[in-house]
Amino acid sequence: MKLTALSLAVLATISLPLMASEQSRSQGLVEDAKANLLLRNAYFNRDYKDNVSDAKSWGQAFIGTVESGFTQGTVGVGFDAFGLLGVKLDSGRGRNYSDFFDTESDGRPVDDLSQAGAAVKLRVSNTVIKYGNQFPSLPVLAYDDSRLLPQSFTGTLLTSNEIEGLELNVGRFTGDSPMADPARDPNRLKSIDVLGGSYAVSDNLNVSLYHSDIEDMYKRYYANTNYNIPFSDQQALNFDFNIYRTKYDNGSVAALAFGGDGQNDRNTIWSLAAKYSLGAHAFLLAHQRNTGDAGYAFDFGDGGNAIYLANSYYADFNLKDERSWQASYELDFATYGAPGLNYKFAYVRGSQIDVGPGSTGSEREIFNQVSYVLQEGPAKDLSFKLRNSIYRADNRVGPDLNEIRAFIEYPLSIL
């Protein structure tokens, strides 16, 4: 059925303009190769307000990636590889943040962790199939790169861009390497199958549709519509709608973790955001709603970023029956003579959370983030990012906390 759906999608768009073949323009394995090293210094401080042990970690990451070109000919062959190293600068037993560093048997964080991976790839025209260790970024399978080291997956992914504006993806993955664990698949992912694509209907309208199936966890559908209305060069209105529908497998630990009973649990969650941009300023209002037998579960084999919803910051506002509203503001200081400097503020409040028979709870978050990227000079592209979340909840929804994350990143192009 999945292959049939893909075939129908291809046939339905066969009359659309084809893209010029990327493979025909290949210069060779080495000639088109790229090698980069990202230096990332990251600090994390989560201050719990309910007498819970705080989490504090500081580390230095070295993230090296190599992307070869493709050999010339009808079928191009290439490879990708990466090497990761994270070095502990500060942390300790009782305050280690587990998404930064794994722990020893005595509870102390490791001094460093490392991992290497590689993938082989083939290209025909504008279609690439890749097998091995990789960083998928799809609405139903998205690796997490929001801490010290990135998450990675092992499997096969086919990406086709034969038709202008249309991208199709089909994949199967059988390994999940978390951010703070050098093991190849410590969570023992059985398999996740993904199928879907996105299409740019016009310069201002994009649509997406995806399906995934995580063995013994859940089956999921995702859809998105993004519509932009430009009023002028300095003024625009954007609407972004996202929806996930999930059918949990019987006995799924994911369903049980989010309020289900493990028996044919289902869930629907959607968000609608309206963003008005006026010069350097942007104002956003969003509503997100969750219904069904359980909350919206993710990162059970589909990655820590598999939640393409408007109200996702520290909290994801994805609990059982939760409804949430967001108001946010963004400022681009380029208009005021400071290109590369940006600020964002958001306030999100969720309510009507099902926390047990006849009982509901609520949660709220205040989010602030300042980022700056150097635009020129010898340290061009050096970036700084500081984000803060103030989170409060009631009625057993979650512990109150204040969180700070700080990142300094410097990308180096080696090849």
C-alpha positions, 0 to 999 in steps of 0.5 A: 500500500505504501509503494502504491501511494508513492506510485500514485503521487508520482503519476499525479505529478508527471505533467509537472516540469522536470528538474535539470539532472544534478548527476549530469553536472557531477564533477567527481567524487573529490571535486564536489566534496565538502568537509566541515568542522563545527566547534560548539561550546554549550552550557546548560542549567536547569534550576528546579523549584520543587527541591529537585536536584538541579541539572548543570553541564558544560561541554565542548563539542567537535562535530566533523562532517564530510560529504563527497561528490558523486562519480561521473556517469549515469549512476553516481557513487559517493559517501558521507561520514561524520565524527563526533567528540564531546568533552566535559568541561564541568558537571558532576554526580547528582547534577549531570544533565543526561542529554549532554553526557552519559553516566558511569555505573557510579552515577558520575558523568563520563569525561568525554564521548565520541562516535563516528559514522558513515553512509554510502550513497547513489545518485541517478538524475536527481534521486539519491539513495543513502544507506548508513549513519545519517541525520534525517530531518523530516516531520515524522523522523527528525534528529535532535541537535539542540544540545551538545552533540547531535542524534543520528540514525542508521538506515536507508533513505531515498530522496527524489527531486525529479519534479520541480518543487516536489520532494519525495522521501522513502526510508527505513531505519533500524538504529537510533543513537541518542545525543549523549550516548556513543552506542549505536542503538542503546534504545534498541529501535526495531524499525521505523518506516517513513514515506511522504513528501512536500510540494511548493505549489507556488512561491507562497504556498507549500504543502506536505504529507508524511506517514511513519510506522514505528514497530511496536510503538505507533503509526502516524500521519502528518500534514502541513499547509504553509501560506504566505501573503506578501503585502509589500517588501516590508510587510507579509502575513503567514499562516502555518497549519500542522497536524499529526494523527497517531494510532498507538500499537496495543501495549505501546509504552509511548501511549502509556507514558502519555496517559493512554491505557495501551488498548487501541489508543489514538491521538490527534494534535494540530496547531495553527499559527498566524505571523504578521511581519512588518519590517524588523518586527514580527508578531505571532499568535498560535493555537494548539489542540490535543485530543484522543485517548493519550497525549502526543508522544515522540522521540520513541524512535522518531527523533527528538525534533519530530514535533513540527508544531507551533507551541514547542519550546522547553515544553511541547504542550502535547499532553492529553487533551491539552489546549494551548495558546501562544503570543510571540514577538521577534525583532531583527536588529539589521534594520537598526544597524546590527545585522545578525542580531535577533531577539525572540519572546514567546508566552505559551499557556496550556490548559485542560490537561487530563491528569486523572479521573475528573482532574485537570491541570495547566502549564505555562512558559515564558521564552526569551532568546537572543542570537548573534552571528558575526557578519564579517571579519576573521571570525565571520559566522561565529555565532552566539545564542542565549535562551531562557525558559521560565516554566510553571505548572500545577496539579502534577503536570510537571516540576517548576523550573527555570532553564538557561542554554548558552551556545557558542558555535564556529563553523570551519570549512576544511574543504 
